[in-house]
Amino acid sequence: MRQLLVLTSLAIACVALAGCGPNKLKKAQTELIDLGDLLPGRYNNVAQAEADAKAGNPAHTALALEITRVDFPLLSDYVFYLQESAADDPHRVTQQRLITFEAIKDGRIVQRIHNFDQPARWRDGQLNPGLFKSLMVQDTKQMAGCDLDWKKDGDKFIGANLKEGCRVTSGTLGSVKVDMRMELSADELAVAELSYGPGGKLVQGNATEPFYRFQRGDGS
Protein backbone atom coordinates (compact mmCIF):
# COMPACT_ATOMS: atom_id res chain seq x y z
CA MET A 1 0.00 0.00 0.00
CA ARG A 2 2.81 2.41 0.90
CA GLN A 3 4.56 1.65 -2.39
CA LEU A 4 1.35 2.38 -4.30
CA LEU A 5 1.01 5.74 -2.53
CA VAL A 6 4.60 6.63 -3.44
CA LEU A 7 4.05 5.78 -7.10
CA THR A 8 0.81 7.75 -7.16
CA SER A 9 2.55 10.77 -5.62
CA LEU A 10 5.30 10.61 -8.24
CA ALA A 11 2.76 10.46 -11.03
CA ILE A 12 0.88 13.46 -9.64
CA ALA A 13 4.11 15.42 -9.30
CA CYS A 14 5.05 14.63 -12.88
CA VAL A 15 1.72 15.85 -14.20
CA ALA A 16 1.79 18.96 -12.00
CA LEU A 17 5.19 19.98 -13.30
CA ALA A 18 4.40 18.99 -16.89
CA GLY A 19 7.84 17.45 -16.73
CA CYS A 20 7.34 13.89 -17.90
CA GLY A 21 9.92 12.93 -20.50
CA PRO A 22 7.51 12.05 -23.35
CA ASN A 23 5.64 15.35 -22.95
CA LYS A 24 8.86 17.38 -23.05
CA LEU A 25 10.11 15.47 -26.10
CA LYS A 26 6.83 15.91 -27.96
CA LYS A 27 6.86 19.64 -27.26
CA ALA A 28 10.47 19.93 -28.49
CA GLN A 29 9.64 17.94 -31.63
CA THR A 30 6.69 20.21 -32.39
CA GLU A 31 8.79 23.34 -31.87
CA LEU A 32 11.57 21.90 -34.04
CA ILE A 33 9.14 21.49 -36.93
CA ASP A 34 8.30 25.19 -36.65
CA LEU A 35 11.98 26.17 -36.37
CA GLY A 36 12.87 24.02 -39.38
CA ASP A 37 10.17 25.66 -41.48
CA LEU A 38 11.18 29.17 -40.40
CA LEU A 39 14.97 29.04 -40.75
CA PRO A 40 15.64 28.58 -44.50
CA GLY A 41 15.90 31.66 -46.65
CA ARG A 42 18.05 34.56 -47.77
CA TYR A 43 19.12 37.22 -45.30
CA ASN A 44 21.32 40.30 -45.17
CA ASN A 45 22.29 42.96 -42.60
CA VAL A 46 22.76 45.82 -45.05
CA ALA A 47 20.36 48.05 -43.10
CA GLN A 48 22.37 47.50 -39.91
CA ALA A 49 25.69 48.26 -41.63
CA GLU A 50 24.28 51.46 -43.14
CA ALA A 51 22.87 52.55 -39.77
CA ASP A 52 26.28 51.97 -38.16
CA ALA A 53 27.98 54.13 -40.76
CA LYS A 54 25.42 56.90 -40.40
CA ALA A 55 25.65 56.94 -36.60
CA GLY A 56 29.43 56.57 -36.48
CA ASN A 57 29.15 53.35 -34.48
CA PRO A 58 31.56 50.41 -34.68
CA ALA A 59 30.69 48.86 -38.02
CA HIS A 60 29.07 45.50 -38.60
CA THR A 61 30.31 44.22 -41.95
CA ALA A 62 27.53 44.03 -44.54
CA LEU A 63 26.97 40.33 -45.14
CA ALA A 64 24.49 38.04 -46.86
CA LEU A 65 23.36 34.64 -45.61
CA GLU A 66 21.69 31.85 -47.52
CA ILE A 67 20.34 28.88 -45.58
CA THR A 68 19.00 25.80 -47.36
CA ARG A 69 17.65 22.55 -45.98
CA VAL A 70 19.66 19.49 -47.00
CA ASP A 71 18.68 15.81 -47.07
CA PHE A 72 21.42 14.08 -45.06
CA PRO A 73 19.84 11.72 -42.47
CA LEU A 74 23.22 10.29 -41.48
CA LEU A 75 23.69 13.49 -39.48
CA SER A 76 20.11 14.43 -38.62
CA ASP A 77 16.58 14.77 -39.94
CA TYR A 78 17.13 18.53 -39.75
CA VAL A 79 20.25 19.53 -41.68
CA PHE A 80 20.86 22.97 -43.18
CA TYR A 81 23.62 24.36 -45.38
CA LEU A 82 24.66 27.90 -44.47
CA GLN A 83 26.72 30.07 -46.79
CA GLU A 84 27.83 33.57 -45.81
CA SER A 85 29.21 36.09 -48.30
CA ALA A 86 29.88 39.79 -48.71
CA ALA A 87 26.56 41.57 -49.24
CA ASP A 88 27.88 43.38 -52.32
CA ASP A 89 29.68 40.40 -53.83
CA PRO A 90 28.14 36.90 -53.62
CA HIS A 91 31.33 35.44 -55.05
CA ARG A 92 33.30 36.52 -51.96
CA VAL A 93 32.27 33.67 -49.67
CA THR A 94 33.30 34.13 -46.04
CA GLN A 95 31.81 31.08 -44.33
CA GLN A 96 30.30 27.68 -45.11
CA ARG A 97 28.78 25.34 -42.52
CA LEU A 98 26.32 22.58 -41.98
CA ILE A 99 24.07 23.05 -38.97
CA THR A 100 21.89 20.29 -37.57
CA PHE A 101 19.08 20.21 -35.03
CA GLU A 102 17.75 17.48 -32.76
CA ALA A 103 14.88 17.38 -30.28
CA ILE A 104 16.05 15.87 -26.97
CA LYS A 105 13.79 14.05 -24.53
CA ASP A 106 14.60 16.52 -21.75
CA GLY A 107 12.81 19.18 -23.83
CA ARG A 108 15.78 20.90 -25.44
CA ILE A 109 16.41 21.52 -29.13
CA VAL A 110 20.14 21.08 -29.72
CA GLN A 111 21.98 22.67 -32.65
CA ARG A 112 25.33 21.27 -33.73
CA ILE A 113 27.79 22.97 -36.09
CA HIS A 114 29.79 21.08 -38.70
CA ASN A 115 32.64 22.52 -40.74
CA PHE A 116 33.74 21.14 -44.10
CA ASP A 117 37.12 19.57 -44.75
CA GLN A 118 36.95 20.88 -48.34
CA PRO A 119 34.66 23.94 -48.33
CA ALA A 120 35.21 24.72 -52.03
CA ARG A 121 33.65 21.40 -52.96
CA TRP A 122 30.28 22.47 -51.51
CA ARG A 123 30.39 26.12 -52.50
CA ASP A 124 27.03 27.51 -53.69
CA GLY A 125 25.30 24.38 -52.47
CA GLN A 126 22.23 26.51 -51.78
CA LEU A 127 21.81 26.78 -55.56
CA ASN A 128 22.09 23.03 -56.06
CA PRO A 129 21.00 20.97 -53.02
CA GLY A 130 21.55 17.81 -55.07
CA LEU A 131 25.26 18.48 -54.69
CA PHE A 132 25.04 17.08 -51.15
CA LYS A 133 23.96 13.63 -52.38
CA SER A 134 27.67 12.77 -52.47
CA LEU A 135 28.32 14.13 -48.97
CA MET A 136 29.79 11.67 -46.46
CA VAL A 137 30.02 12.04 -42.69
CA GLN A 138 33.82 12.16 -42.93
CA ASP A 139 33.56 15.24 -45.16
CA THR A 140 32.54 17.30 -42.13
CA LYS A 141 33.86 17.84 -38.63
CA GLN A 142 31.65 18.81 -35.72
CA MET A 143 32.71 21.77 -33.58
CA ALA A 144 33.05 19.87 -30.30
CA GLY A 145 31.65 21.60 -27.24
CA CYS A 146 29.95 24.32 -29.30
CA ASP A 147 26.37 23.02 -29.35
CA LEU A 148 23.60 25.59 -28.93
CA ASP A 149 20.47 24.95 -26.90
CA TRP A 150 17.34 26.44 -28.47
CA LYS A 151 13.97 27.26 -26.97
CA LYS A 152 10.84 29.01 -28.15
CA ASP A 153 10.23 32.37 -26.48
CA GLY A 154 6.95 33.90 -27.52
CA ASP A 155 6.95 34.36 -31.29
CA LYS A 156 10.69 33.75 -31.74
CA PHE A 157 13.35 31.13 -31.09
CA ILE A 158 16.46 31.76 -28.98
CA GLY A 159 19.67 29.71 -29.05
CA ALA A 160 22.87 29.93 -26.98
CA ASN A 161 25.94 27.84 -26.22
CA LEU A 162 28.06 27.46 -23.12
CA LYS A 163 31.10 29.69 -23.66
CA GLU A 164 33.31 27.69 -21.31
CA GLY A 165 32.78 24.52 -23.38
CA CYS A 166 33.34 26.02 -26.83
CA ARG A 167 37.04 26.41 -27.54
CA VAL A 168 38.25 27.06 -31.09
CA THR A 169 41.77 27.40 -32.47
CA SER A 170 42.46 29.71 -35.41
CA GLY A 171 45.61 30.84 -37.15
CA THR A 172 45.00 34.50 -36.32
CA LEU A 173 43.54 34.35 -32.80
CA GLY A 174 45.08 31.19 -31.38
CA SER A 175 42.96 29.27 -28.87
CA VAL A 176 39.81 31.19 -27.89
CA LYS A 177 36.55 30.56 -26.09
CA VAL A 178 33.52 31.39 -28.19
CA ASP A 179 30.20 32.70 -26.97
CA MET A 180 27.50 32.07 -29.60
CA ARG A 181 23.92 33.30 -29.53
CA MET A 182 21.16 33.31 -32.12
CA GLU A 183 17.62 34.65 -32.32
CA LEU A 184 15.16 33.71 -35.07
CA SER A 185 11.84 35.38 -35.85
CA ALA A 186 9.66 35.66 -38.92
CA ASP A 187 11.64 38.65 -40.22
CA GLU A 188 15.10 38.44 -38.67
CA LEU A 189 17.96 36.10 -37.86
CA ALA A 190 20.31 37.65 -35.31
CA VAL A 191 23.72 35.99 -34.89
CA ALA A 192 26.40 36.80 -32.30
CA GLU A 193 29.85 35.21 -32.01
CA LEU A 194 32.23 36.71 -29.44
CA SER A 195 35.72 35.27 -29.00
CA TYR A 196 37.65 35.55 -25.72
CA GLY A 197 41.37 35.04 -25.26
CA PRO A 198 43.49 34.55 -22.12
CA GLY A 199 42.11 36.29 -19.05
CA GLY A 200 38.68 36.58 -20.63
CA LYS A 201 39.75 39.42 -22.93
CA LEU A 202 37.44 40.00 -25.89
CA VAL A 203 39.53 39.49 -29.04
CA GLN A 204 36.84 39.32 -31.72
CA GLY A 205 33.32 40.72 -31.87
CA ASN A 206 31.41 43.82 -30.85
CA ALA A 207 30.60 43.85 -27.13
CA THR A 208 28.34 46.90 -27.47
CA GLU A 209 26.11 45.24 -30.07
CA PRO A 210 27.21 41.64 -30.49
CA PHE A 211 24.44 40.67 -32.90
CA TYR A 212 24.62 40.79 -36.66
CA ARG A 213 20.96 41.45 -37.44
CA PHE A 214 20.08 39.78 -40.73
CA GLN A 215 16.77 40.76 -42.27
CA ARG A 216 14.96 38.25 -44.39
CA GLY A 217 15.16 39.19 -48.06
CA ASP A 218 17.59 39.23 -50.99
CA GLY A 219 18.91 42.74 -50.37
CA SER A 220 17.91 43.99 -53.81
DRENDO-1510 file (C-alpha; in Angstrom, 1 decimal, always signed):
<recs>
REC; n; res; u; v; w
REC; 1; MET; +0.0; +0.0; +0.0 .
REC; 2; ARG; +2.8; +2.4; +0.9 .
REC; 3; GLN; +4.6; +1.7; -2.4 .
REC; 4; LEU; +1.3; +2.4; -4.3 .
REC; 5; LEU; +1.0; +5.7; -2.5 .
REC; 6; VAL; +4.6; +6.6; -3.4 .
REC; 7; LEU; +4.0; +5.8; -7.1 .
REC; 8; THR; +0.8; +7.8; -7.2 .
REC; 9; SER; +2.5; +10.8; -5.6 .
REC; 10; LEU; +5.3; +10.6; -8.2 .
REC; 11; ALA; +2.8; +10.5; -11.0 .
REC; 12; ILE; +0.9; +13.5; -9.6 .
REC; 13; ALA; +4.1; +15.4; -9.3 .
REC; 14; CYS; +5.1; +14.6; -12.9 .
REC; 15; VAL; +1.7; +15.9; -14.2 .
REC; 16; ALA; +1.8; +19.0; -12.0 .
REC; 17; LEU; +5.2; +20.0; -13.3 .
REC; 18; ALA; +4.4; +19.0; -16.9 .
REC; 19; GLY; +7.8; +17.5; -16.7 .
REC; 20; CYS; +7.3; +13.9; -17.9 .
REC; 21; GLY; +9.9; +12.9; -20.5 .
REC; 22; PRO; +7.5; +12.1; -23.3 .
REC; 23; ASN; +5.6; +15.4; -22.9 .
REC; 24; LYS; +8.9; +17.4; -23.1 .
REC; 25; LEU; +10.1; +15.5; -26.1 .
REC; 26; LYS; +6.8; +15.9; -28.0 .
REC; 27; LYS; +6.9; +19.6; -27.3 .
REC; 28; ALA; +10.5; +19.9; -28.5 .
REC; 29; GLN; +9.6; +17.9; -31.6 .
REC; 30; THR; +6.7; +20.2; -32.4 .
REC; 31; GLU; +8.8; +23.3; -31.9 .
REC; 32; LEU; +11.6; +21.9; -34.0 .
REC; 33; ILE; +9.1; +21.5; -36.9 .
REC; 34; ASP; +8.3; +25.2; -36.6 .
REC; 35; LEU; +12.0; +26.2; -36.4 .
REC; 36; GLY; +12.9; +24.0; -39.4 .
REC; 37; ASP; +10.2; +25.7; -41.5 .
REC; 38; LEU; +11.2; +29.2; -40.4 .
REC; 39; LEU; +15.0; +29.0; -40.7 .
REC; 40; PRO; +15.6; +28.6; -44.5 .
REC; 41; GLY; +15.9; +31.7; -46.7 .
REC; 42; ARG; +18.1; +34.6; -47.8 .
REC; 43; TYR; +19.1; +37.2; -45.3 .
REC; 44; ASN; +21.3; +40.3; -45.2 .
REC; 45; ASN; +22.3; +43.0; -42.6 .
REC; 46; VAL; +22.8; +45.8; -45.1 .
REC; 47; ALA; +20.4; +48.1; -43.1 .
REC; 48; GLN; +22.4; +47.5; -39.9 .
REC; 49; ALA; +25.7; +48.3; -41.6 .
REC; 50; GLU; +24.3; +51.5; -43.1 .
REC; 51; ALA; +22.9; +52.6; -39.8 .
REC; 52; ASP; +26.3; +52.0; -38.2 .
REC; 53; ALA; +28.0; +54.1; -40.8 .
REC; 54; LYS; +25.4; +56.9; -40.4 .
REC; 55; ALA; +25.6; +56.9; -36.6 .
REC; 56; GLY; +29.4; +56.6; -36.5 .
REC; 57; ASN; +29.1; +53.4; -34.5 .
REC; 58; PRO; +31.6; +50.4; -34.7 .
REC; 59; ALA; +30.7; +48.9; -38.0 .
REC; 60; HIS; +29.1; +45.5; -38.6 .
REC; 61; THR; +30.3; +44.2; -41.9 .
REC; 62; ALA; +27.5; +44.0; -44.5 .
REC; 63; LEU; +27.0; +40.3; -45.1 .
REC; 64; ALA; +24.5; +38.0; -46.9 .
REC; 65; LEU; +23.4; +34.6; -45.6 .
REC; 66; GLU; +21.7; +31.9; -47.5 .
REC; 67; ILE; +20.3; +28.9; -45.6 .
REC; 68; THR; +19.0; +25.8; -47.4 .
REC; 69; ARG; +17.6; +22.5; -46.0 .
REC; 70; VAL; +19.7; +19.5; -47.0 .
REC; 71; ASP; +18.7; +15.8; -47.1 .
REC; 72; PHE; +21.4; +14.1; -45.1 .
REC; 73; PRO; +19.8; +11.7; -42.5 .
REC; 74; LEU; +23.2; +10.3; -41.5 .
REC; 75; LEU; +23.7; +13.5; -39.5 .
REC; 76; SER; +20.1; +14.4; -38.6 .
REC; 77; ASP; +16.6; +14.8; -39.9 .
REC; 78; TYR; +17.1; +18.5; -39.8 .
REC; 79; VAL; +20.2; +19.5; -41.7 .
REC; 80; PHE; +20.9; +23.0; -43.2 .
REC; 81; TYR; +23.6; +24.4; -45.4 .
REC; 82; LEU; +24.7; +27.9; -44.5 .
REC; 83; GLN; +26.7; +30.1; -46.8 .
REC; 84; GLU; +27.8; +33.6; -45.8 .
REC; 85; SER; +29.2; +36.1; -48.3 .
REC; 86; ALA; +29.9; +39.8; -48.7 .
REC; 87; ALA; +26.6; +41.6; -49.2 .
REC; 88; ASP; +27.9; +43.4; -52.3 .
REC; 89; ASP; +29.7; +40.4; -53.8 .
REC; 90; PRO; +28.1; +36.9; -53.6 .
REC; 91; HIS; +31.3; +35.4; -55.1 .
REC; 92; ARG; +33.3; +36.5; -52.0 .
REC; 93; VAL; +32.3; +33.7; -49.7 .
REC; 94; THR; +33.3; +34.1; -46.0 .
REC; 95; GLN; +31.8; +31.1; -44.3 .
REC; 96; GLN; +30.3; +27.7; -45.1 .
REC; 97; ARG; +28.8; +25.3; -42.5 .
REC; 98; LEU; +26.3; +22.6; -42.0 .
REC; 99; ILE; +24.1; +23.1; -39.0 .
REC; 100; THR; +21.9; +20.3; -37.6 .
REC; 101; PHE; +19.1; +20.2; -35.0 .
REC; 102; GLU; +17.8; +17.5; -32.8 .
REC; 103; ALA; +14.9; +17.4; -30.3 .
REC; 104; ILE; +16.1; +15.9; -27.0 .
REC; 105; LYS; +13.8; +14.1; -24.5 .
REC; 106; ASP; +14.6; +16.5; -21.8 .
REC; 107; GLY; +12.8; +19.2; -23.8 .
REC; 108; ARG; +15.8; +20.9; -25.4 .
REC; 109; ILE; +16.4; +21.5; -29.1 .
REC; 110; VAL; +20.1; +21.1; -29.7 .
REC; 111; GLN; +22.0; +22.7; -32.6 .
REC; 112; ARG; +25.3; +21.3; -33.7 .
REC; 113; ILE; +27.8; +23.0; -36.1 .
REC; 114; HIS; +29.8; +21.1; -38.7 .
REC; 115; ASN; +32.6; +22.5; -40.7 .
REC; 116; PHE; +33.7; +21.1; -44.1 .
REC; 117; ASP; +37.1; +19.6; -44.7 .
REC; 118; GLN; +36.9; +20.9; -48.3 .
REC; 119; PRO; +34.7; +23.9; -48.3 .
REC; 120; ALA; +35.2; +24.7; -52.0 .
REC; 121; ARG; +33.6; +21.4; -53.0 .
REC; 122; TRP; +30.3; +22.5; -51.5 .
REC; 123; ARG; +30.4; +26.1; -52.5 .
REC; 124; ASP; +27.0; +27.5; -53.7 .
REC; 125; GLY; +25.3; +24.4; -52.5 .
REC; 126; GLN; +22.2; +26.5; -51.8 .
REC; 127; LEU; +21.8; +26.8; -55.6 .
REC; 128; ASN; +22.1; +23.0; -56.1 .
REC; 129; PRO; +21.0; +21.0; -53.0 .
REC; 130; GLY; +21.5; +17.8; -55.1 .
REC; 131; LEU; +25.3; +18.5; -54.7 .
REC; 132; PHE; +25.0; +17.1; -51.2 .
REC; 133; LYS; +24.0; +13.6; -52.4 .
REC; 134; SER; +27.7; +12.8; -52.5 .
REC; 135; LEU; +28.3; +14.1; -49.0 .
REC; 136; MET; +29.8; +11.7; -46.5 .
REC; 137; VAL; +30.0; +12.0; -42.7 .
REC; 138; GLN; +33.8; +12.2; -42.9 .
REC; 139; ASP; +33.6; +15.2; -45.2 .
REC; 140; THR; +32.5; +17.3; -42.1 .
REC; 141; LYS; +33.9; +17.8; -38.6 .
REC; 142; GLN; +31.6; +18.8; -35.7 .
REC; 143; MET; +32.7; +21.8; -33.6 .
REC; 144; ALA; +33.1; +19.9; -30.3 .
REC; 145; GLY; +31.6; +21.6; -27.2 .
REC; 146; CYS; +29.9; +24.3; -29.3 .
REC; 147; ASP; +26.4; +23.0; -29.3 .
REC; 148; LEU; +23.6; +25.6; -28.9 .
REC; 149; ASP; +20.5; +25.0; -26.9 .
REC; 150; TRP; +17.3; +26.4; -28.5 .
REC; 151; LYS; +14.0; +27.3; -27.0 .
REC; 152; LYS; +10.8; +29.0; -28.1 .
REC; 153; ASP; +10.2; +32.4; -26.5 .
REC; 154; GLY; +6.9; +33.9; -27.5 .
REC; 155; ASP; +7.0; +34.4; -31.3 .
REC; 156; LYS; +10.7; +33.8; -31.7 .
REC; 157; PHE; +13.3; +31.1; -31.1 .
REC; 158; ILE; +16.5; +31.8; -29.0 .
REC; 159; GLY; +19.7; +29.7; -29.0 .
REC; 160; ALA; +22.9; +29.9; -27.0 .
REC; 161; ASN; +25.9; +27.8; -26.2 .
REC; 162; LEU; +28.1; +27.5; -23.1 .
REC; 163; LYS; +31.1; +29.7; -23.7 .
REC; 164; GLU; +33.3; +27.7; -21.3 .
REC; 165; GLY; +32.8; +24.5; -23.4 .
REC; 166; CYS; +33.3; +26.0; -26.8 .
REC; 167; ARG; +37.0; +26.4; -27.5 .
REC; 168; VAL; +38.2; +27.1; -31.1 .
REC; 169; THR; +41.8; +27.4; -32.5 .
REC; 170; SER; +42.5; +29.7; -35.4 .
REC; 171; GLY; +45.6; +30.8; -37.1 .
REC; 172; THR; +45.0; +34.5; -36.3 .
REC; 173; LEU; +43.5; +34.4; -32.8 .
REC; 174; GLY; +45.1; +31.2; -31.4 .
REC; 175; SER; +43.0; +29.3; -28.9 .
REC; 176; VAL; +39.8; +31.2; -27.9 .
REC; 177; LYS; +36.5; +30.6; -26.1 .
REC; 178; VAL; +33.5; +31.4; -28.2 .
REC; 179; ASP; +30.2; +32.7; -27.0 .
REC; 180; MET; +27.5; +32.1; -29.6 .
REC; 181; ARG; +23.9; +33.3; -29.5 .
REC; 182; MET; +21.2; +33.3; -32.1 .
REC; 183; GLU; +17.6; +34.6; -32.3 .
REC; 184; LEU; +15.2; +33.7; -35.1 .
REC; 185; SER; +11.8; +35.4; -35.9 .
REC; 186; ALA; +9.7; +35.7; -38.9 .
REC; 187; ASP; +11.6; +38.7; -40.2 .
REC; 188; GLU; +15.1; +38.4; -38.7 .
REC; 189; LEU; +18.0; +36.1; -37.9 .
REC; 190; ALA; +20.3; +37.7; -35.3 .
REC; 191; VAL; +23.7; +36.0; -34.9 .
REC; 192; ALA; +26.4; +36.8; -32.3 .
REC; 193; GLU; +29.8; +35.2; -32.0 .
REC; 194; LEU; +32.2; +36.7; -29.4 .
REC; 195; SER; +35.7; +35.3; -29.0 .
REC; 196; TYR; +37.7; +35.5; -25.7 .
REC; 197; GLY; +41.4; +35.0; -25.3 .
REC; 198; PRO; +43.5; +34.6; -22.1 .
REC; 199; GLY; +42.1; +36.3; -19.1 .
REC; 200; GLY; +38.7; +36.6; -20.6 .
REC; 201; LYS; +39.8; +39.4; -22.9 .
REC; 202; LEU; +37.4; +40.0; -25.9 .
REC; 203; VAL; +39.5; +39.5; -29.0 .
REC; 204; GLN; +36.8; +39.3; -31.7 .
REC; 205; GLY; +33.3; +40.7; -31.9 .
REC; 206; ASN; +31.4; +43.8; -30.8 .
REC; 207; ALA; +30.6; +43.9; -27.1 .
REC; 208; THR; +28.3; +46.9; -27.5 .
REC; 209; GLU; +26.1; +45.2; -30.1 .
REC; 210; PRO; +27.2; +41.6; -30.5 .
REC; 211; PHE; +24.4; +40.7; -32.9 .
REC; 212; TYR; +24.6; +40.8; -36.7 .
REC; 213; ARG; +21.0; +41.5; -37.4 .
REC; 214; PHE; +20.1; +39.8; -40.7 .
REC; 215; GLN; +16.8; +40.8; -42.3 .
REC; 216; ARG; +15.0; +38.2; -44.4 .
REC; 217; GLY; +15.2; +39.2; -48.1 .
REC; 218; ASP; +17.6; +39.2; -51.0 .
REC; 219; GLY; +18.9; +42.7; -50.4 .
REC; 220; SER; +17.9; +44.0; -53.8 .
</recs>
